[in-house]
Amino acid sequence: MHAAGAAADERGFKSVIMEIIVNIRTILAGIFLASESLYDIKTRQIQPIILLVSGILGIVTGAAAVITGSTGFLLWASGMLPGAFLLLTAKASREAVGYGDGLALMVTGMYIDVLQTFNLFILALFLSAMAAIVMIVIKRAGRKDVMPFLPFLFLGYCLTAAVKMQGG
């Protein structure tokens, strides 16, 4: 009986650690996107040091998630695929889409899985398209004007986190 209780305590402890790691990763991704979004609004660029630090933290917390069993290595690594796709799109479009957007999505993908990253990207595209339509209709922008994309990634991240917190 005592051994069974110890095993249950071990599983309980491990699940608490896994939940803490997931929460830390969620918060770090939000801080990263918030910081880069503000900078993107001001300068239309990303902050390389924030990108680098967030990437390193993404690798460290990703390794912790893999070690504790919160996620598998392939699931963790595949989260970066939508960002890699966006980088290829930036190259193919001669930067109609910025490299910074692709790098930011790639780093975000280190914190969330590939399906969440893909859904986030689609939601951000939708939100930015809606904003662009509104800006064109109210004559605040034209079809050729450029809008920062990272604020829409951040907004999409906040919306998906809020839905997730509500159990959806």
Secondary structure, DSSP 8 states (H G I E B T S, - for coil): -HHHHHHHHHHHHHHHHHHHHHHHHHHHHHHHHHHHHHHHHHHSS--HHHHHHHHHHHHHHHHHHHHHTSS-HHHHHHTTHHHHHHHHHHHHTTSSS-HHHHHHHHHHHHHS-HHHHHHHHHHHHHHHHHHHHHHHHTTS--TT----SHHHHHHHHHHHHHHHHTT-
